[in-house]
Amino acid sequence: ALYHVANQLIFALMKTEVIIVAGGKGKRMNSVIPKQFLVLGGKPILMRTIECFYHYDSSIHIILVLPQNQLDYWANLCADYKFEIPHEVVVGGAERFFSVKNGLRHIWGNSLVAVHDGVRPFVSTDTLARCFAAAEKQGTAVPYGDITESLRKIDGQSSRTVNRNLYKSIQTPQVFQSELLLKAYEQEFLPAFTDDASVVEAAGGAITLVPGNPENIKITSFFDLLVGEALLKSK
């Protein structure tokens, strides 16, 4: 009982932090402007993403990871749009893995650390609350969406139907207790590390899935941008 109480006190003292990774180049958009800086409803996508976390918790420590050659552009955007939400800017790496690792060097520690895609500006407050609550209890939290379309697995020159109920689409933010995430990122990089859950899992961590929100889309194409505009109009 005393051990349980002690753990609850430790978690109560844990801060919330988020590493927002924004290293897009806009290739799928056929745009010279990186996708995270494209305007959505009169404001750059990345600013809308940051606002999601600030509105959830105004004391959250926001770490924004950008390529070196985008730092000045972002600073100018913040000035132009009078964007004043406090955040720390960190230079990214050649792969997402190294960008997150750079961001982790700036966390406070003894915290719940979310890692989020810079081009997911529609994550809901409810999803954030579920993720942080689950990570506080279980150590990890990864939001998911249900698969609604039929799936087929490619096998050589043929394919076969698979049960879509056995699969989930994965979203961000993926939230972890800081100690667990820091330890996981001590590993050597592997191409199989497509997200933070895969890094933590490779280090022996168990992944807790929690429901995300359907509109928490990743804006990577012109079509996604049109969907984003529609979502803004529907609010």
C-alpha positions as CSV (number, residue, x, y, z in Angstrom):
1,A,0.0,0.0,0.0
2,L,2.8,2.4,0.9
3,Y,4.6,1.5,-2.4
4,H,1.4,2.4,-4.3
5,V,1.0,5.7,-2.5
6,A,4.6,6.6,-3.2
7,N,4.2,5.8,-6.9
8,Q,1.1,8.0,-7.0
9,L,3.0,10.9,-5.5
10,I,5.8,10.5,-8.0
11,F,3.4,10.6,-10.9
12,A,1.6,13.6,-9.4
13,L,4.9,15.5,-9.7
14,M,5.6,14.5,-13.3
15,K,5.5,17.3,-15.8
16,T,4.0,17.1,-19.3
17,E,6.3,17.7,-22.2
18,V,5.9,17.3,-26.0
19,I,8.5,16.9,-28.7
20,I,7.0,18.1,-32.0
21,V,8.9,16.7,-35.0
22,A,8.5,18.9,-38.1
23,G,11.0,17.9,-40.8
24,G,8.8,17.8,-43.9
25,K,10.0,19.2,-47.2
26,G,6.6,19.4,-49.1
27,K,7.5,17.0,-51.9
28,R,4.1,15.3,-51.9
29,M,2.5,18.7,-52.1
30,N,4.6,19.7,-55.0
31,S,5.3,22.8,-52.9
32,V,8.5,24.7,-52.3
33,I,7.2,25.5,-48.9
34,P,7.6,22.7,-46.3
35,K,4.2,21.2,-45.5
36,Q,4.3,22.1,-41.8
37,F,4.4,25.8,-42.9
38,L,1.6,25.7,-45.4
39,V,-1.4,27.9,-44.4
40,L,-4.5,26.1,-43.2
41,G,-7.5,28.3,-42.4
42,G,-5.4,31.4,-42.3
43,K,-2.6,30.0,-40.1
44,P,0.5,27.7,-40.7
45,I,-0.3,24.1,-39.9
46,L,2.6,23.9,-37.4
47,M,1.1,26.7,-35.3
48,R,-2.2,24.9,-35.1
49,T,-0.4,21.8,-34.0
50,I,1.4,23.6,-31.2
51,E,-1.9,25.2,-30.1
52,C,-3.5,21.8,-29.6
53,F,-1.0,21.1,-26.8
54,Y,-1.1,24.5,-25.3
55,H,-4.8,24.5,-25.1
56,Y,-4.7,21.1,-23.4
57,D,-2.1,22.3,-20.8
58,S,-0.8,25.8,-20.9
59,S,2.2,24.8,-18.7
60,I,3.4,22.0,-21.0
61,H,7.0,22.1,-22.1
62,I,7.0,22.3,-25.9
63,I,10.1,21.3,-27.8
64,L,9.9,21.9,-31.6
65,V,12.4,20.0,-33.7
66,L,13.2,21.6,-37.1
67,P,15.9,21.2,-39.8
68,Q,18.7,23.7,-39.5
69,N,17.8,25.4,-42.7
70,Q,14.2,26.1,-41.5
71,L,15.0,27.9,-38.3
72,D,15.0,31.4,-39.7
73,Y,11.9,30.8,-41.7
74,W,10.0,29.7,-38.6
75,A,11.3,32.6,-36.6
76,N,10.0,35.0,-39.3
77,L,6.6,33.2,-39.4
78,C,6.3,33.6,-35.6
79,A,6.9,37.3,-36.0
80,D,4.5,37.7,-38.9
81,Y,1.7,35.9,-37.2
82,K,2.5,37.2,-33.7
83,F,2.7,33.6,-32.5
84,E,3.7,33.8,-28.8
85,I,3.1,30.4,-27.4
86,P,6.3,29.5,-25.5
87,H,8.4,26.8,-27.1
88,E,12.0,25.7,-27.4
89,V,13.4,25.1,-30.9
90,V,15.9,22.3,-31.4
91,V,17.8,21.3,-34.6
92,G,16.8,17.9,-36.0
93,G,18.8,15.1,-37.5
94,A,19.0,13.1,-40.7
95,E,16.2,10.7,-39.7
96,R,13.2,11.1,-37.5
97,F,14.9,8.9,-34.9
98,F,17.8,11.3,-34.5
99,S,15.4,14.3,-34.4
100,V,13.6,12.8,-31.5
101,K,16.9,11.9,-29.8
102,N,18.0,15.6,-30.2
103,G,14.7,16.7,-28.7
104,L,15.1,14.3,-25.7
105,R,18.3,16.1,-24.7
106,H,16.1,19.1,-23.8
107,I,13.4,17.4,-21.7
108,W,13.2,18.2,-18.0
109,G,13.1,14.5,-16.9
110,N,10.7,12.8,-14.5
111,S,8.0,13.6,-16.9
112,L,5.5,12.3,-19.4
113,V,6.9,12.9,-22.8
114,A,4.7,13.0,-25.9
115,V,6.2,12.8,-29.4
116,H,3.9,14.3,-32.1
117,D,4.0,14.9,-35.8
118,G,4.1,18.6,-36.7
119,V,1.5,18.1,-39.4
120,R,-1.2,16.6,-37.2
121,P,-3.1,19.8,-36.2
122,F,-6.4,18.1,-35.3
123,V,-5.5,15.9,-32.3
124,S,-8.3,16.4,-29.8
125,T,-8.1,17.4,-26.1
126,D,-9.8,14.1,-25.3
127,T,-7.1,12.1,-27.1
128,L,-4.4,14.0,-25.3
129,A,-6.0,13.4,-22.0
130,R,-6.4,9.7,-22.7
131,C,-2.8,9.4,-23.8
132,F,-1.2,11.2,-20.9
133,A,-3.4,9.3,-18.4
134,A,-2.6,5.9,-19.8
135,A,1.1,6.7,-20.0
136,E,1.1,7.8,-16.4
137,K,-0.3,4.4,-15.3
138,Q,1.1,2.0,-17.9
139,G,4.3,3.8,-19.0
140,T,3.3,4.0,-22.6
141,A,0.3,5.2,-24.7
142,V,-0.2,5.1,-28.4
143,P,-3.4,6.4,-30.0
144,Y,-5.0,4.3,-32.8
145,G,-7.8,4.5,-35.3
146,D,-9.9,1.6,-36.5
147,I,-9.5,0.2,-40.1
148,T,-12.7,0.7,-42.0
149,E,-11.6,-0.5,-45.5
150,S,-10.9,-4.1,-46.5
151,L,-7.3,-5.2,-46.4
152,R,-5.3,-7.5,-48.6
153,K,-1.8,-8.9,-47.9
154,I,0.5,-9.0,-50.8
155,D,2.4,-12.4,-51.1
156,G,4.6,-12.4,-54.2
157,Q,2.4,-12.2,-57.3
158,S,-0.8,-12.9,-55.3
159,S,-2.7,-11.4,-52.5
160,R,-5.2,-12.5,-49.8
161,T,-7.8,-11.0,-47.6
162,V,-6.8,-10.4,-43.9
163,N,-9.0,-9.7,-41.0
164,R,-9.0,-5.9,-40.6
165,N,-10.2,-6.2,-37.0
166,L,-6.7,-7.5,-36.1
167,Y,-5.1,-4.2,-37.3
168,K,-5.1,-0.6,-36.2
169,S,-3.8,2.6,-37.8
170,I,-1.4,4.4,-35.5
171,Q,-1.5,8.1,-34.7
172,T,0.5,10.5,-32.6
173,P,1.2,11.8,-30.0
174,Q,2.8,8.7,-28.6
175,V,3.4,9.3,-24.9
176,F,5.9,7.7,-22.6
177,Q,7.3,8.1,-19.1
178,S,10.6,9.9,-19.7
179,E,12.9,7.3,-18.2
180,L,11.5,4.6,-20.5
181,L,11.8,6.7,-23.6
182,L,15.3,7.9,-22.8
183,K,16.5,4.4,-22.3
184,A,14.9,3.2,-25.5
185,Y,16.7,5.9,-27.5
186,E,20.1,4.7,-26.3
187,Q,19.8,2.0,-29.0
188,E,21.5,2.1,-32.3
189,F,19.2,3.3,-35.2
190,L,17.4,0.7,-37.3
191,P,15.4,1.3,-40.5
192,A,12.5,-0.6,-38.8
193,F,12.1,2.4,-36.4
194,T,9.1,4.0,-38.1
195,D,7.8,5.6,-34.9
196,D,8.6,5.9,-31.2
197,A,6.5,2.9,-30.3
198,S,8.7,0.7,-32.5
199,V,11.8,2.1,-30.7
200,V,10.4,1.5,-27.2
201,E,9.1,-2.0,-28.2
202,A,12.6,-3.0,-29.5
203,A,14.0,-2.0,-26.1
204,G,11.6,-4.4,-24.4
205,G,8.8,-2.0,-23.6
206,A,5.1,-3.0,-23.8
207,I,2.9,-0.7,-25.8
208,T,-0.5,0.4,-24.5
209,L,-3.0,1.3,-27.2
210,V,-5.7,4.0,-26.6
211,P,-8.4,5.3,-28.9
212,G,-7.4,8.4,-30.9
213,N,-9.8,10.7,-32.8
214,P,-10.7,10.1,-36.4
215,E,-9.9,13.6,-37.5
216,N,-6.3,13.3,-36.2
217,I,-5.0,13.1,-39.7
218,K,-1.4,13.6,-40.9
219,I,-1.4,16.3,-43.6
220,T,1.1,15.1,-46.2
221,S,-0.8,15.7,-49.5
222,F,-2.9,18.3,-51.2
223,F,-6.0,16.1,-50.6
224,D,-5.2,16.0,-46.8
225,L,-5.0,19.8,-47.0
226,L,-8.5,19.9,-48.5
227,V,-9.8,17.6,-45.7
228,G,-8.2,19.9,-43.1
229,E,-10.0,22.9,-44.5
230,A,-13.2,21.0,-44.4
231,L,-12.6,20.0,-40.8
232,L,-11.9,23.6,-39.8
233,K,-15.2,24.7,-41.4
234,S,-17.1,22.0,-39.6
235,K,-16.0,23.2,-36.1
